[in-house]
Amino acid sequence: MDIKELYQLYLQHPCITTDSRDCPEGSIFLALKGESFDGNKFAEAALEKGCAYAIVDDPEIAKEQQSGDHSGQFILVDDCLQTFKDLAREHRRQFDIPVIGITGTNGKTTTKELIAAVLSQKYNVLYTQGNFNNDVGVPKTLFRLTKEHEIAVIEMGASHPGDIKTLAETAEPTCGLITNVGRAHLQGFGSFEGVIKTKCELYDFLRTQEDALIFLNADNEYLIDQIGEDEDIWISPYSTDPENQYTCISGEITANDPFLKFRWREPLMTLEEEGRSTKWHKVQTQLVGSYNIDNLLAAIAVGINFGVDRKKICAALEDYVPSNNRSQMTVTKNNRLIVDAYNANPSSMTAALENFQMIQADHKMVILGDMRELGDASVEEHQHVIDYLKKMDLEDVWLVGDEFAKTNCDFRKFHDVEEVKTAITSQSPEGKTILIKGSNGTKLFQLPELL
C-alpha cells in the first residue's frame, strides 16, 4: 500500500495505537521500535486484543502470519516510524488551517502554552500536550486534528542535526517561531553552531512555503543573522530593546519579585499608521523568571497577527498558571520554592540564577542538578555555573549529580536525589527561598513535597 491507500484505511479505522497494552476495538496497531523494545513482536497480540490491522516492518513476522489466524491483517512497510510520520502528514493535509511550528533551546513549551492560551480566546486550538515534541509525539499530535480545529500549535524538539527538518516536513507549518538558541544537547549537535543550524531548519522549511510567516525574537543576534535580508518571507518581530519599539511589538519588565510583571505595546509605526493610542498594556503574570518576557512577547505577537483582542491577550497571559515544574512558585509550610526542574542547560541555568539573584529574599538557597547531554563541554560548562554561584549571595548551595561532582568548589555535593532527600529529612530546611533546577533526569522534581 502507498500512503494514500493506507490513509483511506485509517479513515475506516481512525485510531492508531503504538502501545500493545492499549488496543481499542477496530484500531490500527503500528509497530514502532525503541532502544529496548520492538513493536513487531507485539503485533499479533495487538490483533488478538481487538486491533483491525497491524502495520509492521519486519518481513519475517509478516511472512509468518501469511497463513495464520490473522492473515490479511498484517501490513508490511519499509519503516514503521517513517510510515507513521507520512500518515500524520497526510492527515494534516486534510485541514487548510494555520499551523504554527515552535522550537528553540529554552522556553518552547512555555511559549507553546502561552500562545495556545492567547489563541484560545478566539479560536478552537489544537496544541501539543506535555512534551510530545519528537518524531513520535508530533505525529500523535497531528492525528488529534479534527474539523473543529481552526489553528494548530506544534512544538518541535531536537537533539541531533536534521531533527527539526524532519518534524517540519511532517507538520508542514505555515508559521514558525524559534524562541532562542543556546548551548544545549551539545553531545548530539556537536557544537553550538550545530544547535543554531538545526533550530533554523524551521526557517529553511518556511522559506519553501508560499506566504509563510516567522515570528522573530529580534533581541537574538543569532536568529537575526539567520534571517538576514530575506525578502521572500513575512516577519513579525518582537523585542525588549527600546530602540526596536518603532518596528517591533515591544515590552519591558516593570516588576519581578518574584512574579513577572511587564507592559507591552504594538510597533509605534503601526500605531501611527492606524491613528491609535501609544498607551502601554500592563500585565501581571503568574510566571517566575525575567527570562519569560521573550516567551510572553512571542505569544502577544502571535495573538496580534491572528486578530485576538488586546484585552483578551492580556487576560490570557494573566490567567496562565505554569505547570510541569517550569517557572513555578510554590509556597509550602516551611519554605518558598522556585521550581524549574524540568530541564537544564548552560543558557537556561544562567538565566535562572540571574533571575534568582534579582529576587529580594533572605536565606536564599539553591539546589542544582546536572545539565545532561553536553558531551566534551560538560566539565567546562558546569564549572562556569560554579564560578557564577561563587559570586552570589547564597546561604546554601547543594549540587546533585556526577557532573557537578567533578567541579572545583567547596559547595555541598550529592551523588543523586536520594541523598538529597535524606539530607532534607534530617535537616528540615525552614524559612528559605529555594531555587530548584536541573535536567529532568536528575529527578529534582521529587523534592518540593519534602520542602
TORTI-39158 format. One record per residue (C-alpha): residue in one letter; residue number from 0; x, y, z. Coordinates in steps of 0.5 Angstrom, whole numbers. Each point is the difference from the previous one (the first is absolute). Example, Ala and Ser with C-alpha at 12.3 -4.5 7.8 and 13.67 -1.06 7.14 Angstrom:
<recs>
<rec aa="a" i="0" east="25" north="-9" up="16"/>
<rec aa="s" i="1" east="2" north="7" up="-2"/>
</recs>
This chain:
<recs>
<rec aa="m" i="0" east="0" north="0" up="0"/>
<rec aa="d" i="1" east="2" north="7" up="-1"/>
<rec aa="i" i="2" east="-1" north="6" up="5"/>
<rec aa="k" i="3" east="-7" north="2" up="-3"/>
<rec aa="e" i="4" east="-2" north="-7" up="0"/>
<rec aa="l" i="5" east="2" north="-1" up="7"/>
<rec aa="y" i="6" east="-3" north="7" up="2"/>
<rec aa="q" i="7" east="-7" north="-3" up="-3"/>
<rec aa="l" i="8" east="1" north="-6" up="4"/>
<rec aa="y" i="9" east="1" north="5" up="6"/>
<rec aa="l" i="10" east="-7" north="3" up="-2"/>
<rec aa="q" i="11" east="-3" north="-6" up="1"/>
<rec aa="h" i="12" east="3" north="-1" up="7"/>
<rec aa="p" i="13" east="2" north="7" up="2"/>
<rec aa="c" i="14" east="4" north="-2" up="6"/>
<rec aa="i" i="15" east="8" north="-2" up="0"/>
<rec aa="t" i="16" east="3" north="-3" up="6"/>
<rec aa="t" i="17" east="7" north="-1" up="1"/>
<rec aa="d" i="18" east="-1" north="-4" up="7"/>
<rec aa="s" i="19" east="-2" north="-7" up="0"/>
<rec aa="r" i="20" east="-3" north="1" up="7"/>
<rec aa="d" i="21" east="-5" north="5" up="-3"/>
<rec aa="c" i="22" east="-3" north="-3" up="-6"/>
<rec aa="p" i="23" east="-7" north="3" up="-1"/>
<rec aa="e" i="24" east="-5" north="-5" up="-4"/>
<rec aa="g" i="25" east="1" north="2" up="-7"/>
<rec aa="s" i="26" east="6" north="4" up="1"/>
<rec aa="i" i="27" east="7" north="-1" up="-4"/>
<rec aa="f" i="28" east="6" north="-2" up="3"/>
<rec aa="l" i="29" east="6" north="3" up="-2"/>
<rec aa="a" i="30" east="7" north="-4" up="2"/>
<rec aa="l" i="31" east="5" north="5" up="2"/>
<rec aa="k" i="32" east="7" north="-1" up="2"/>
<rec aa="g" i="33" east="4" north="2" up="6"/>
<rec aa="e" i="34" east="6" north="-1" up="4"/>
<rec aa="s" i="35" east="-3" north="-5" up="4"/>
<rec aa="f" i="36" east="-6" north="-3" up="-4"/>
<rec aa="d" i="37" east="-2" north="-2" up="-7"/>
<rec aa="g" i="38" east="-7" north="1" up="-1"/>
<rec aa="n" i="39" east="0" north="-5" up="-6"/>
<rec aa="k" i="40" east="0" north="-5" up="6"/>
<rec aa="f" i="41" east="-7" north="2" up="3"/>
<rec aa="a" i="42" east="-4" north="1" up="-7"/>
<rec aa="e" i="43" east="-3" north="-7" up="1"/>
<rec aa="a" i="44" east="-2" north="1" up="7"/>
<rec aa="a" i="45" east="-3" north="7" up="-2"/>
<rec aa="l" i="46" east="-4" north="-3" up="-5"/>
<rec aa="e" i="47" east="-3" north="-5" up="5"/>
<rec aa="k" i="48" east="-2" north="6" up="4"/>
<rec aa="g" i="49" east="-4" north="3" up="-5"/>
<rec aa="c" i="50" east="4" north="4" up="-5"/>
<rec aa="a" i="51" east="-2" north="-1" up="-7"/>
<rec aa="y" i="52" east="6" north="1" up="-3"/>
<rec aa="a" i="53" east="8" north="-1" up="2"/>
<rec aa="i" i="54" east="5" north="4" up="-4"/>
<rec aa="v" i="55" east="7" north="-3" up="1"/>
<rec aa="d" i="56" east="7" north="1" up="-4"/>
<rec aa="d" i="57" east="3" north="-7" up="2"/>
<rec aa="p" i="58" east="-1" north="-4" up="-6"/>
<rec aa="e" i="59" east="1" north="-7" up="4"/>
<rec aa="i" i="60" east="-6" north="2" up="4"/>
<rec aa="a" i="61" east="-4" north="2" up="-6"/>
<rec aa="k" i="62" east="1" north="-7" up="-3"/>
<rec aa="e" i="63" east="-1" north="-4" up="6"/>
<rec aa="q" i="64" east="-7" north="3" up="0"/>
<rec aa="q" i="65" east="-2" north="-1" up="-7"/>
<rec aa="s" i="66" east="-4" north="-7" up="1"/>
<rec aa="g" i="67" east="-1" north="2" up="8"/>
<rec aa="d" i="68" east="-7" north="2" up="3"/>
<rec aa="h" i="69" east="2" north="7" up="-2"/>
<rec aa="s" i="70" east="2" north="-1" up="-7"/>
<rec aa="g" i="71" east="-2" north="6" up="-4"/>
<rec aa="q" i="72" east="0" north="5" up="7"/>
<rec aa="f" i="73" east="8" north="1" up="-1"/>
<rec aa="i" i="74" east="2" north="6" up="-4"/>
<rec aa="l" i="75" east="8" north="0" up="-2"/>
<rec aa="v" i="76" east="3" north="6" up="-1"/>
<rec aa="d" i="77" east="7" north="2" up="0"/>
<rec aa="d" i="78" east="1" north="4" up="6"/>
<rec aa="c" i="79" east="-6" north="1" up="5"/>
<rec aa="l" i="80" east="3" north="6" up="3"/>
<rec aa="q" i="81" east="0" north="4" up="-7"/>
<rec aa="t" i="82" east="-7" north="-3" up="-1"/>
<rec aa="f" i="83" east="-3" north="3" up="6"/>
<rec aa="k" i="84" east="3" north="7" up="-2"/>
<rec aa="d" i="85" east="-2" north="-1" up="-7"/>
<rec aa="l" i="86" east="-7" north="-2" up="2"/>
<rec aa="a" i="87" east="0" north="6" up="5"/>
<rec aa="r" i="88" east="2" north="5" up="-5"/>
<rec aa="e" i="89" east="-6" north="-3" up="-5"/>
<rec aa="h" i="90" east="-5" north="1" up="6"/>
<rec aa="r" i="91" east="3" north="7" up="1"/>
<rec aa="r" i="92" east="-1" north="2" up="-8"/>
<rec aa="q" i="93" east="-8" north="-1" up="1"/>
<rec aa="f" i="94" east="0" north="6" up="4"/>
<rec aa="d" i="95" east="1" north="7" up="-3"/>
<rec aa="i" i="96" east="2" north="4" up="6"/>
<rec aa="p" i="97" east="6" north="4" up="3"/>
<rec aa="v" i="98" east="5" north="-5" up="3"/>
<rec aa="i" i="99" east="5" north="4" up="5"/>
<rec aa="g" i="100" east="6" north="-4" up="1"/>
<rec aa="i" i="101" east="4" north="1" up="6"/>
<rec aa="t" i="102" east="7" north="-2" up="2"/>
<rec aa="g" i="103" east="6" north="3" up="4"/>
<rec aa="t" i="104" east="5" north="-1" up="5"/>
<rec aa="n" i="105" east="-3" north="2" up="6"/>
<rec aa="g" i="106" east="-8" north="2" up="1"/>
<rec aa="k" i="107" east="-3" north="-3" up="-5"/>
<rec aa="t" i="108" east="-5" north="-4" up="4"/>
<rec aa="t" i="109" east="-2" north="6" up="4"/>
<rec aa="t" i="110" east="0" north="4" up="-6"/>
<rec aa="k" i="111" east="-5" north="-5" up="-4"/>
<rec aa="e" i="112" east="-4" north="0" up="6"/>
<rec aa="l" i="113" east="-1" north="8" up="1"/>
<rec aa="i" i="114" east="-1" north="0" up="-8"/>
<rec aa="a" i="115" east="-6" north="-5" up="1"/>
<rec aa="a" i="116" east="-3" north="4" up="6"/>
<rec aa="v" i="117" east="0" north="6" up="-4"/>
<rec aa="l" i="118" east="-3" north="-3" up="-7"/>
<rec aa="s" i="119" east="-5" north="-4" up="4"/>
<rec aa="q" i="120" east="-3" north="7" up="2"/>
<rec aa="k" i="121" east="-2" north="0" up="-8"/>
<rec aa="y" i="122" east="1" north="-7" up="-3"/>
<rec aa="n" i="123" east="-1" north="-7" up="1"/>
<rec aa="v" i="124" east="7" north="-2" up="1"/>
<rec aa="l" i="125" east="4" north="-7" up="0"/>
<rec aa="y" i="126" east="7" north="0" up="3"/>
<rec aa="t" i="127" east="5" north="-4" up="2"/>
<rec aa="q" i="128" east="-2" north="-3" up="7"/>
<rec aa="g" i="129" east="6" north="-1" up="5"/>
<rec aa="n" i="130" east="7" north="-1" up="-4"/>
<rec aa="f" i="131" east="-3" north="-4" up="-5"/>
<rec aa="n" i="132" east="5" north="3" up="-5"/>
<rec aa="n" i="133" east="4" north="-5" up="-3"/>
<rec aa="d" i="134" east="-1" north="-5" up="-6"/>
<rec aa="v" i="135" east="-5" north="-4" up="3"/>
<rec aa="g" i="136" east="-3" north="6" up="4"/>
<rec aa="v" i="137" east="-1" north="5" up="-6"/>
<rec aa="p" i="138" east="-4" north="-6" up="-4"/>
<rec aa="k" i="139" east="-4" north="-2" up="6"/>
<rec aa="t" i="140" east="-2" north="8" up="1"/>
<rec aa="l" i="141" east="-2" north="1" up="-7"/>
<rec aa="f" i="142" east="-4" north="-6" up="0"/>
<rec aa="r" i="143" east="-4" north="3" up="5"/>
<rec aa="l" i="144" east="-2" north="6" up="-5"/>
<rec aa="t" i="145" east="-8" north="0" up="-2"/>
<rec aa="k" i="146" east="-4" north="4" up="-4"/>
<rec aa="e" i="147" east="-2" north="4" up="6"/>
<rec aa="h" i="148" east="7" north="3" up="1"/>
<rec aa="e" i="149" east="2" north="7" up="-3"/>
<rec aa="i" i="150" east="7" north="0" up="1"/>
<rec aa="a" i="151" east="6" north="-4" up="3"/>
<rec aa="v" i="152" east="6" north="1" up="4"/>
<rec aa="i" i="153" east="5" north="-5" up="-1"/>
<rec aa="e" i="154" east="6" north="-1" up="5"/>
<rec aa="m" i="155" east="7" north="-3" up="-3"/>
<rec aa="g" i="156" east="5" north="-2" up="4"/>
<rec aa="a" i="157" east="7" north="-2" up="-3"/>
<rec aa="s" i="158" east="7" north="-4" up="3"/>
<rec aa="h" i="159" east="3" north="-1" up="-7"/>
<rec aa="p" i="160" east="1" north="3" up="-7"/>
<rec aa="g" i="161" east="-6" north="-1" up="-4"/>
<rec aa="d" i="162" east="-5" north="-1" up="5"/>
<rec aa="i" i="163" east="-4" north="7" up="-1"/>
<rec aa="k" i="164" east="1" north="-1" up="-7"/>
<rec aa="t" i="165" east="-4" north="-7" up="0"/>
<rec aa="l" i="166" east="-5" north="3" up="5"/>
<rec aa="a" i="167" east="-1" north="6" up="-4"/>
<rec aa="e" i="168" east="-1" north="-5" up="-6"/>
<rec aa="t" i="169" east="-5" north="-4" up="4"/>
<rec aa="a" i="170" east="-4" north="6" up="3"/>
<rec aa="e" i="171" east="0" north="5" up="-6"/>
<rec aa="p" i="172" east="0" north="6" up="4"/>
<rec aa="t" i="173" east="-3" north="7" up="-3"/>
<rec aa="c" i="174" east="3" north="4" up="5"/>
<rec aa="g" i="175" east="6" north="-1" up="4"/>
<rec aa="l" i="176" east="4" north="2" up="7"/>
<rec aa="i" i="177" east="7" north="-1" up="3"/>
<rec aa="t" i="178" east="0" north="2" up="7"/>
<rec aa="n" i="179" east="7" north="1" up="0"/>
<rec aa="v" i="180" east="7" north="-4" up="-1"/>
<rec aa="g" i="181" east="4" north="-3" up="6"/>
<rec aa="r" i="182" east="6" north="-5" up="2"/>
<rec aa="a" i="183" east="-5" north="-6" up="1"/>
<rec aa="h" i="184" east="1" north="-7" up="-3"/>
<rec aa="l" i="185" east="7" north="1" up="-2"/>
<rec aa="q" i="186" east="1" north="-7" up="0"/>
<rec aa="g" i="187" east="-5" north="-1" up="-5"/>
<rec aa="f" i="188" east="1" north="6" up="-4"/>
<rec aa="g" i="189" east="8" north="0" up="0"/>
<rec aa="s" i="190" east="1" north="8" up="1"/>
<rec aa="f" i="191" east="-4" north="6" up="2"/>
<rec aa="e" i="192" east="0" north="1" up="-8"/>
<rec aa="g" i="193" east="-4" north="-6" up="-1"/>
<rec aa="v" i="194" east="-5" north="2" up="5"/>
<rec aa="i" i="195" east="-1" north="6" up="-4"/>
<rec aa="k" i="196" east="0" north="-3" up="-7"/>
<rec aa="t" i="197" east="-5" north="-6" up="3"/>
<rec aa="k" i="198" east="-5" north="5" up="3"/>
<rec aa="c" i="199" east="0" north="4" up="-6"/>
<rec aa="e" i="200" east="-2" north="-6" up="-4"/>
<rec aa="l" i="201" east="-7" north="3" up="1"/>
<rec aa="y" i="202" east="2" north="7" up="-3"/>
<rec aa="d" i="203" east="2" north="-5" up="-6"/>
<rec aa="f" i="204" east="-6" north="-3" up="-1"/>
<rec aa="l" i="205" east="-5" north="6" up="1"/>
<rec aa="r" i="206" east="5" north="3" up="-6"/>
<rec aa="t" i="207" east="-3" north="-5" up="-5"/>
<rec aa="q" i="208" east="-7" north="2" up="2"/>
<rec aa="e" i="209" east="-5" north="5" up="-3"/>
<rec aa="d" i="210" east="-2" north="6" up="5"/>
<rec aa="a" i="211" east="4" north="-3" up="6"/>
<rec aa="l" i="212" east="1" north="4" up="6"/>
<rec aa="i" i="213" east="5" north="0" up="5"/>
<rec aa="f" i="214" east="-1" north="3" up="7"/>
<rec aa="l" i="215" east="7" north="2" up="1"/>
<rec aa="n" i="216" east="4" north="2" up="7"/>
<rec aa="a" i="217" east="3" north="6" up="-2"/>
<rec aa="d" i="218" east="5" north="0" up="6"/>
<rec aa="n" i="219" east="3" north="-6" up="-2"/>
<rec aa="e" i="220" east="6" north="1" up="-4"/>
<rec aa="y" i="221" east="1" north="-7" up="-3"/>
<rec aa="l" i="222" east="-7" north="0" up="-2"/>
<rec aa="i" i="223" east="0" north="7" up="-4"/>
<rec aa="d" i="224" east="7" north="-3" up="-3"/>
<rec aa="q" i="225" east="-4" north="-6" up="-3"/>
<rec aa="i" i="226" east="-6" north="4" up="-3"/>
<rec aa="g" i="227" east="5" north="5" up="-3"/>
<rec aa="e" i="228" east="-3" north="5" up="-5"/>
<rec aa="d" i="229" east="-5" north="-6" up="-3"/>
<rec aa="e" i="230" east="-6" north="4" up="-3"/>
<rec aa="d" i="231" east="-4" north="-6" up="-2"/>
<rec aa="i" i="232" east="-3" north="-2" up="7"/>
<rec aa="w" i="233" east="-4" north="4" up="4"/>
<rec aa="i" i="234" east="3" north="2" up="7"/>
<rec aa="s" i="235" east="-4" north="2" up="6"/>
<rec aa="p" i="236" east="6" north="3" up="5"/>
<rec aa="y" i="237" east="-1" north="1" up="8"/>
<rec aa="s" i="238" east="5" north="3" up="5"/>
<rec aa="t" i="239" east="2" north="2" up="6"/>
<rec aa="d" i="240" east="5" north="5" up="-3"/>
<rec aa="p" i="241" east="-3" north="8" up="1"/>
<rec aa="e" i="242" east="4" north="1" up="-7"/>
<rec aa="n" i="243" east="-5" north="-5" up="-3"/>
<rec aa="q" i="244" east="-6" north="3" up="2"/>
<rec aa="y" i="245" east="-2" north="3" up="-6"/>
<rec aa="t" i="246" east="0" north="-6" up="-4"/>
<rec aa="c" i="247" east="-1" north="-6" up="5"/>
<rec aa="i" i="248" east="-5" north="-2" up="5"/>
<rec aa="s" i="249" east="4" north="2" up="6"/>
<rec aa="g" i="250" east="0" north="-1" up="7"/>
<rec aa="e" i="251" east="3" north="2" up="7"/>
<rec aa="i" i="252" east="0" north="-3" up="6"/>
<rec aa="t" i="253" east="-3" north="4" up="6"/>
<rec aa="a" i="254" east="1" north="-5" up="6"/>
<rec aa="n" i="255" east="3" north="-7" up="1"/>
<rec aa="d" i="256" east="-1" north="-1" up="8"/>
<rec aa="p" i="257" east="-1" north="-6" up="-1"/>
<rec aa="f" i="258" east="-6" north="0" up="-5"/>
<rec aa="l" i="259" east="2" north="4" up="-7"/>
<rec aa="k" i="260" east="-4" north="6" up="-2"/>
<rec aa="f" i="261" east="1" north="4" up="-6"/>
<rec aa="r" i="262" east="-3" north="4" up="-5"/>
<rec aa="w" i="263" east="0" north="0" up="-8"/>
<rec aa="r" i="264" east="-3" north="4" up="-6"/>
<rec aa="e" i="265" east="0" north="-1" up="-7"/>
<rec aa="p" i="266" east="5" north="3" up="-5"/>
<rec aa="l" i="267" east="0" north="7" up="0"/>
<rec aa="m" i="268" east="0" north="0" up="-7"/>
<rec aa="t" i="269" east="-7" north="-4" up="-1"/>
<rec aa="l" i="270" east="-3" north="4" up="6"/>
<rec aa="e" i="271" east="2" north="7" up="-4"/>
<rec aa="e" i="272" east="-3" north="-3" up="-7"/>
<rec aa="e" i="273" east="-6" north="-2" up="4"/>
<rec aa="g" i="274" east="-1" north="6" up="4"/>
<rec aa="r" i="275" east="-1" north="-4" up="6"/>
<rec aa="s" i="276" east="3" north="2" up="7"/>
<rec aa="t" i="277" east="7" north="-2" up="2"/>
<rec aa="k" i="278" east="-2" north="-2" up="7"/>
<rec aa="w" i="279" east="3" north="-6" up="3"/>
<rec aa="h" i="280" east="-4" north="-6" up="2"/>
<rec aa="k" i="281" east="2" north="-3" up="7"/>
<rec aa="v" i="282" east="0" north="-7" up="2"/>
<rec aa="q" i="283" east="1" north="-3" up="7"/>
<rec aa="t" i="284" east="2" north="-8" up="-1"/>
<rec aa="q" i="285" east="1" north="-6" up="4"/>
<rec aa="l" i="286" east="7" north="-1" up="-3"/>
<rec aa="v" i="287" east="6" north="0" up="4"/>
<rec aa="g" i="288" east="6" north="2" up="-4"/>
<rec aa="s" i="289" east="2" north="6" up="-4"/>
<rec aa="y" i="290" east="2" north="-4" up="-6"/>
<rec aa="n" i="291" east="-7" north="-2" up="-1"/>
<rec aa="i" i="292" east="-1" north="7" up="-3"/>
<rec aa="d" i="293" east="2" north="-2" up="-7"/>
<rec aa="n" i="294" east="-5" north="-6" up="0"/>
<rec aa="l" i="295" east="-6" north="5" up="2"/>
<rec aa="l" i="296" east="2" north="5" up="-5"/>
<rec aa="a" i="297" east="0" north="-6" up="-5"/>
<rec aa="a" i="298" east="-7" north="-2" up="2"/>
<rec aa="i" i="299" east="-2" north="7" up="-1"/>
<rec aa="a" i="300" east="3" north="0" up="-7"/>
<rec aa="v" i="301" east="-4" north="-6" up="-2"/>
<rec aa="g" i="302" east="-6" north="3" up="3"/>
<rec aa="i" i="303" east="0" north="6" up="-3"/>
<rec aa="n" i="304" east="2" north="-3" up="-7"/>
<rec aa="f" i="305" east="-7" north="-4" up="1"/>
<rec aa="g" i="306" east="-4" north="5" up="2"/>
<rec aa="v" i="307" east="-1" north="-1" up="7"/>
<rec aa="d" i="308" east="-3" north="6" up="4"/>
<rec aa="r" i="309" east="5" north="3" up="4"/>
<rec aa="k" i="310" east="-3" north="0" up="7"/>
<rec aa="k" i="311" east="-1" north="-8" up="-1"/>
<rec aa="i" i="312" east="7" north="0" up="-2"/>
<rec aa="c" i="313" east="2" north="3" up="7"/>
<rec aa="a" i="314" east="-6" north="-4" up="4"/>
<rec aa="a" i="315" east="3" north="-7" up="-3"/>
<rec aa="l" i="316" east="7" north="2" up="2"/>
<rec aa="e" i="317" east="-2" north="2" up="7"/>
<rec aa="d" i="318" east="-4" north="-7" up="1"/>
<rec aa="y" i="319" east="5" north="-4" up="-3"/>
<rec aa="v" i="320" east="3" north="-5" up="6"/>
<rec aa="p" i="321" east="6" north="-3" up="-1"/>
<rec aa="s" i="322" east="1" north="-8" up="1"/>
<rec aa="n" i="323" east="4" north="-6" up="-1"/>
<rec aa="n" i="324" east="6" north="3" up="4"/>
<rec aa="r" i="325" east="1" north="6" up="-4"/>
<rec aa="s" i="326" east="1" north="7" up="3"/>
<rec aa="q" i="327" east="-5" north="-2" up="5"/>
<rec aa="m" i="328" east="0" north="4" up="7"/>
<rec aa="t" i="329" east="-2" north="-5" up="6"/>
<rec aa="v" i="330" east="-1" north="3" up="7"/>
<rec aa="t" i="331" east="0" north="-6" up="5"/>
<rec aa="k" i="332" east="-1" north="-1" up="7"/>
<rec aa="n" i="333" east="7" north="1" up="1"/>
<rec aa="n" i="334" east="3" north="4" up="-6"/>
<rec aa="r" i="335" east="-1" north="4" up="-6"/>
<rec aa="l" i="336" east="2" north="-4" up="-6"/>
<rec aa="i" i="337" east="2" north="2" up="-8"/>
<rec aa="v" i="338" east="0" north="-7" up="-3"/>
<rec aa="d" i="339" east="3" north="0" up="-7"/>
<rec aa="a" i="340" east="2" north="-7" up="0"/>
<rec aa="y" i="341" east="-3" north="-3" up="-7"/>
<rec aa="n" i="342" east="6" north="2" up="-4"/>
<rec aa="a" i="343" east="7" north="3" up="1"/>
<rec aa="n" i="344" east="6" north="2" up="-5"/>
<rec aa="p" i="345" east="5" north="6" up="1"/>
<rec aa="s" i="346" east="-4" north="5" up="-3"/>
<rec aa="s" i="347" east="-7" north="-1" up="4"/>
<rec aa="m" i="348" east="5" north="-2" up="6"/>
<rec aa="t" i="349" east="3" north="7" up="0"/>
<rec aa="a" i="350" east="-7" north="3" up="-2"/>
<rec aa="a" i="351" east="-3" north="-3" up="7"/>
<rec aa="l" i="352" east="6" north="2" up="4"/>
<rec aa="e" i="353" east="0" north="7" up="-3"/>
<rec aa="n" i="354" east="-7" north="1" up="2"/>
<rec aa="f" i="355" east="0" north="-3" up="7"/>
<rec aa="q" i="356" east="6" north="5" up="1"/>
<rec aa="m" i="357" east="-5" north="5" up="-1"/>
<rec aa="i" i="358" east="-6" north="-2" up="5"/>
<rec aa="q" i="359" east="0" north="3" up="6"/>
<rec aa="a" i="360" east="0" north="-5" up="6"/>
<rec aa="d" i="361" east="4" north="-2" up="6"/>
<rec aa="h" i="362" east="3" north="-7" up="1"/>
<rec aa="k" i="363" east="1" north="-2" up="-7"/>
<rec aa="m" i="364" east="2" north="-7" up="-2"/>
<rec aa="v" i="365" east="1" north="-4" up="-7"/>
<rec aa="i" i="366" east="-1" north="-7" up="-2"/>
<rec aa="l" i="367" east="3" north="-1" up="-6"/>
<rec aa="g" i="368" east="0" north="-7" up="-4"/>
<rec aa="d" i="369" east="5" north="-2" up="-6"/>
<rec aa="m" i="370" east="-1" north="3" up="-7"/>
<rec aa="r" i="371" east="0" north="-6" up="-5"/>
<rec aa="e" i="372" east="2" north="-1" up="-7"/>
<rec aa="l" i="373" east="6" north="5" up="0"/>
<rec aa="g" i="374" east="5" north="-5" up="-2"/>
<rec aa="d" i="375" east="7" north="2" up="0"/>
<rec aa="a" i="376" east="-2" north="7" up="2"/>
<rec aa="s" i="377" east="-4" north="-2" up="6"/>
<rec aa="v" i="378" east="6" north="1" up="6"/>
<rec aa="e" i="379" east="1" north="7" up="-3"/>
<rec aa="e" i="380" east="-7" north="2" up="0"/>
<rec aa="h" i="381" east="-1" north="-3" up="7"/>
<rec aa="q" i="382" east="6" north="4" up="2"/>
<rec aa="h" i="383" east="-3" north="6" up="-3"/>
<rec aa="v" i="384" east="-6" north="-1" up="5"/>
<rec aa="i" i="385" east="4" north="-1" up="6"/>
<rec aa="d" i="386" east="4" north="7" up="-2"/>
<rec aa="y" i="387" east="-6" north="3" up="0"/>
<rec aa="l" i="388" east="-3" north="-3" up="6"/>
<rec aa="k" i="389" east="6" north="3" up="4"/>
<rec aa="k" i="390" east="-2" north="7" up="-2"/>
<rec aa="m" i="391" east="-7" north="-1" up="3"/>
<rec aa="d" i="392" east="-2" north="2" up="7"/>
<rec aa="l" i="393" east="-3" north="-7" up="2"/>
<rec aa="e" i="394" east="-1" north="-3" up="7"/>
<rec aa="d" i="395" east="1" north="-8" up="-3"/>
<rec aa="v" i="396" east="2" north="-3" up="-7"/>
<rec aa="w" i="397" east="-2" north="-7" up="-1"/>
<rec aa="l" i="398" east="3" north="-3" up="-6"/>
<rec aa="v" i="399" east="-3" north="-7" up="-3"/>
<rec aa="g" i="400" east="3" north="-5" up="-5"/>
<rec aa="d" i="401" east="6" north="-3" up="-2"/>
<rec aa="e" i="402" east="2" north="6" up="-5"/>
<rec aa="f" i="403" east="0" north="6" up="6"/>
<rec aa="a" i="404" east="4" north="-5" up="4"/>
<rec aa="k" i="405" east="6" north="1" up="-5"/>
<rec aa="t" i="406" east="0" north="7" up="1"/>
<rec aa="n" i="407" east="4" north="4" up="5"/>
<rec aa="c" i="408" east="-3" north="3" up="5"/>
<rec aa="d" i="409" east="-2" north="-1" up="8"/>
<rec aa="f" i="410" east="-7" north="0" up="-1"/>
<rec aa="r" i="411" east="-4" north="-6" up="3"/>
<rec aa="k" i="412" east="-1" north="-5" up="-6"/>
<rec aa="f" i="413" east="-4" north="-6" up="0"/>
<rec aa="h" i="414" east="0" north="-7" up="-4"/>
<rec aa="d" i="415" east="-7" north="0" up="-2"/>
<rec aa="v" i="416" east="-7" north="3" up="2"/>
<rec aa="e" i="417" east="-1" north="-6" up="5"/>
<rec aa="e" i="418" east="6" north="3" up="4"/>
<rec aa="v" i="419" east="-3" north="7" up="0"/>
<rec aa="k" i="420" east="-7" north="-3" up="3"/>
<rec aa="t" i="421" east="4" north="-3" up="5"/>
<rec aa="a" i="422" east="3" north="7" up="2"/>
<rec aa="i" i="423" east="-7" north="3" up="0"/>
<rec aa="t" i="424" east="-3" north="-5" up="4"/>
<rec aa="s" i="425" east="6" north="1" up="5"/>
<rec aa="q" i="426" east="1" north="8" up="0"/>
<rec aa="s" i="427" east="-7" north="2" up="-2"/>
<rec aa="p" i="428" east="2" north="7" up="-3"/>
<rec aa="e" i="429" east="-5" north="5" up="2"/>
<rec aa="g" i="430" east="-1" north="8" up="-2"/>
<rec aa="k" i="431" east="4" north="-1" up="-6"/>
<rec aa="t" i="432" east="-2" north="3" up="-7"/>
<rec aa="i" i="433" east="3" north="-6" up="-4"/>
<rec aa="l" i="434" east="1" north="-1" up="-8"/>
<rec aa="i" i="435" east="0" north="-7" up="-2"/>
<rec aa="k" i="436" east="3" north="-1" up="-7"/>
<rec aa="g" i="437" east="3" north="-6" up="-4"/>
<rec aa="s" i="438" east="-1" north="-4" up="-6"/>
<rec aa="n" i="439" east="-6" north="-5" up="0"/>
<rec aa="g" i="440" east="4" north="-6" up="1"/>
<rec aa="t" i="441" east="3" north="3" up="7"/>
<rec aa="k" i="442" east="-8" north="-1" up="3"/>
<rec aa="l" i="443" east="1" north="6" up="4"/>
<rec aa="f" i="444" east="-8" north="1" up="-1"/>
<rec aa="q" i="445" east="-1" north="-5" up="5"/>
<rec aa="l" i="446" east="3" north="5" up="5"/>
<rec aa="p" i="447" east="-6" north="5" up="1"/>
<rec aa="e" i="448" east="-4" north="-4" up="4"/>
<rec aa="l" i="449" east="5" north="-1" up="5"/>
<rec aa="l" i="450" east="2" north="7" up="1"/>
</recs>
